[in-house]
Amino acid sequence: MYIKRINNVVGYKDLLDGFNADFSENMNYIVGANFQRKTTTGSLFNWCLTGTSLYGNEREQVANDKTKATNVIVDITFIDNYGIEHRLIRDKGKQMNLTLDGKEVEQEMLARFYKDKDIFLVSHNPYYFASLEPKEQKDLLRKIVPAISPEESFELLTKEEQDIIENGVRIDIWTHFMRGCIINYVH
């Protein structure tokens, strides 16, 4: 999945109403000095897709306190993993409304696009992993890194590494001792 466009933003944090931006299918950079709304721009994707902050907090304050907007609206266009374009609008007023391709949907419906919220959050915010409890980190790693058998692990090693495991390492202690004595004697 990739975000194609931010179509419109109203009342979201400190972004100007009417904010929009186009993105490339490949890689995009948001560059600027501190306090130039880079993180805010990134966080609006999380909020629009998952309903959470960059750290998974579902009760994040998203309304801009300085504007008189009664609703917070984020409208994005994205391309799913099958190449199909979708338009998603999250509108938070007295209640939350999600519209996908012109139809009202529930949050669970959006999960099909990012499969797992924790994996999505880690890919979007590397600091998310560090914010988790150790048990949550282990569970997340189990989701991301596939389990492989000891035999499969062994096959991934170089021939030299396999030989060391199978035969051990021969160390001629006397040779190492003598080398150490000679080096120390020379100095």
C-alpha positions as CSV (number, residue, x, y, z in Angstrom):
1,M,0.0,0.0,0.0
2,Y,1.1,3.5,-0.6
3,I,-0.4,6.9,0.1
4,K,-1.0,8.7,-3.2
5,R,-2.4,12.0,-1.9
6,I,-3.6,14.0,1.0
7,N,-6.7,15.5,-0.5
8,N,-7.8,17.8,2.3
9,V,-7.2,18.4,6.0
10,V,-9.5,20.4,8.3
11,G,-8.8,21.1,11.9
12,Y,-6.0,18.4,12.3
13,K,-3.5,19.5,14.9
14,D,-1.5,22.5,13.6
15,L,-1.9,21.8,9.9
16,L,-3.5,24.6,7.9
17,D,-7.1,23.9,6.8
18,G,-7.1,22.8,3.2
19,F,-3.6,21.2,3.4
20,N,-3.0,18.8,0.6
21,A,0.0,17.0,-0.9
22,D,0.9,14.4,-3.6
23,F,3.2,11.5,-3.0
24,S,5.3,9.3,-5.3
25,E,4.8,5.5,-5.4
26,N,8.5,5.0,-4.7
27,M,10.1,7.0,-1.8
28,N,9.1,10.3,-0.4
29,Y,11.0,12.6,1.9
30,I,9.5,15.2,4.2
31,V,12.3,17.6,5.1
32,G,12.4,20.7,7.2
33,A,13.6,22.3,10.4
34,N,12.2,21.5,13.8
35,F,8.5,22.5,14.3
36,Q,7.7,22.5,10.5
37,R,4.9,19.9,10.8
38,K,6.9,16.9,9.5
39,T,5.8,14.5,12.3
40,T,2.2,16.0,12.2
41,T,2.0,15.1,8.5
42,G,3.2,11.6,9.1
43,S,0.9,11.2,12.1
44,L,-2.2,12.1,10.1
45,F,-1.7,8.9,8.0
46,N,-1.7,6.8,11.1
47,W,-4.8,8.6,12.5
48,C,-6.7,8.3,9.2
49,L,-5.9,4.6,8.7
50,T,-5.8,3.2,12.2
51,G,-7.5,5.9,14.4
52,T,-4.4,6.1,16.6
53,S,-1.3,8.2,17.1
54,L,2.1,7.2,16.0
55,Y,2.4,5.3,19.3
56,G,-0.9,3.5,19.0
57,N,-2.8,5.8,21.4
58,E,-6.5,5.8,20.5
59,R,-7.2,8.9,22.6
60,E,-4.8,11.3,21.0
61,Q,-5.8,14.9,20.8
62,V,-6.1,15.6,17.1
63,A,-8.2,18.8,17.0
64,N,-6.5,22.1,16.4
65,D,-7.2,24.3,19.4
66,K,-6.6,27.5,17.5
67,T,-9.3,27.0,14.8
68,K,-13.0,27.1,15.2
69,A,-13.5,23.8,13.3
70,T,-16.1,21.6,14.9
71,N,-14.9,18.5,13.1
72,V,-11.4,17.1,12.3
73,I,-11.3,15.8,8.8
74,V,-8.5,13.9,7.0
75,D,-9.1,12.9,3.4
76,I,-6.5,10.7,1.7
77,T,-6.2,8.6,-1.4
78,F,-4.1,5.4,-1.3
79,I,-3.3,2.5,-3.5
80,D,-3.8,-0.9,-1.9
81,N,-1.5,-4.0,-2.5
82,Y,-3.6,-5.0,-5.5
83,G,-3.1,-1.7,-7.2
84,I,-6.7,-0.5,-6.5
85,E,-7.1,3.2,-5.7
86,H,-9.2,4.1,-2.6
87,R,-10.3,7.3,-1.0
88,L,-10.6,7.3,2.8
89,I,-12.1,10.1,4.9
90,R,-12.0,10.1,8.7
91,D,-14.3,12.8,10.1
92,K,-14.3,13.2,13.9
93,G,-16.9,15.5,15.4
94,K,-19.2,14.4,18.2
95,Q,-18.8,11.0,16.7
96,M,-16.3,9.3,14.4
97,N,-17.3,8.7,10.8
98,L,-15.2,6.7,8.3
99,T,-15.9,6.7,4.6
100,L,-14.1,4.4,2.2
101,D,-14.8,4.9,-1.5
102,G,-18.0,6.8,-0.7
103,K,-19.4,4.2,1.8
104,E,-19.5,4.4,5.5
105,V,-17.3,1.7,7.1
106,E,-16.1,0.5,10.5
107,Q,-12.5,0.6,11.7
108,E,-12.2,-3.2,11.4
109,M,-12.8,-2.9,7.7
110,L,-9.7,-0.8,7.2
111,A,-7.5,-3.4,8.9
112,R,-7.5,-5.4,5.7
113,F,-5.3,-2.8,4.1
114,Y,-2.6,-2.8,6.8
115,K,-3.1,-6.4,8.1
116,D,-1.8,-5.7,11.6
117,K,-1.9,-2.3,13.4
118,D,1.3,-3.0,15.4
119,I,3.3,-4.0,12.3
120,F,2.0,-0.9,10.5
121,L,2.9,1.4,13.4
122,V,6.5,-0.1,13.6
123,S,7.0,0.4,9.9
124,H,5.8,4.0,10.1
125,N,7.4,4.9,13.4
126,P,10.5,3.0,14.4
127,Y,10.2,4.4,18.0
128,Y,6.9,2.6,18.4
129,F,8.7,-0.7,19.1
130,A,10.7,0.9,21.9
131,S,7.5,2.2,23.5
132,L,6.1,-1.3,23.9
133,E,6.5,-3.5,27.0
134,P,9.1,-6.4,26.6
135,K,6.3,-9.0,26.3
136,E,4.6,-6.9,23.6
137,Q,8.0,-6.5,21.8
138,K,8.5,-10.3,21.8
139,D,4.9,-10.9,20.5
140,L,5.5,-8.4,17.7
141,L,8.8,-9.9,16.7
142,R,7.1,-13.3,16.5
143,K,4.6,-11.8,14.0
144,I,7.3,-10.1,11.9
145,V,10.1,-12.7,11.9
146,P,9.1,-16.1,10.7
147,A,10.0,-19.1,12.9
148,I,12.5,-21.4,11.3
149,S,13.8,-24.8,12.4
150,P,17.3,-25.4,13.6
151,E,18.0,-27.3,10.4
152,E,16.9,-24.3,8.3
153,S,19.1,-22.0,10.4
154,F,22.0,-24.4,9.9
155,E,21.5,-24.3,6.1
156,L,21.8,-20.5,6.1
157,L,25.3,-20.6,7.6
158,T,28.5,-20.6,5.5
159,K,30.4,-23.9,5.0
160,E,33.0,-22.7,7.5
161,E,30.4,-21.8,10.1
162,Q,28.7,-25.2,9.6
163,D,32.1,-26.9,10.0
164,I,32.8,-25.1,13.3
165,I,29.4,-26.2,14.7
166,E,29.9,-29.8,13.5
167,N,33.5,-30.3,14.5
168,G,34.2,-27.6,17.1
169,V,37.1,-25.2,17.0
170,R,40.7,-26.6,17.4
171,I,42.8,-24.3,19.4
172,D,46.4,-25.0,19.9
173,I,46.7,-23.5,23.3
174,W,50.5,-23.9,23.4
175,T,51.0,-22.1,20.1
176,H,48.8,-19.2,21.3
177,F,50.7,-19.1,24.6
178,M,54.1,-19.1,22.9
179,R,53.0,-16.3,20.5
180,G,51.8,-14.3,23.5
181,C,55.2,-14.8,25.2
182,I,57.2,-13.9,22.1
183,I,55.1,-10.7,21.5
184,N,55.5,-9.7,25.1
185,Y,59.2,-10.4,25.1
186,V,59.7,-8.3,21.9
187,H,57.9,-5.3,23.4
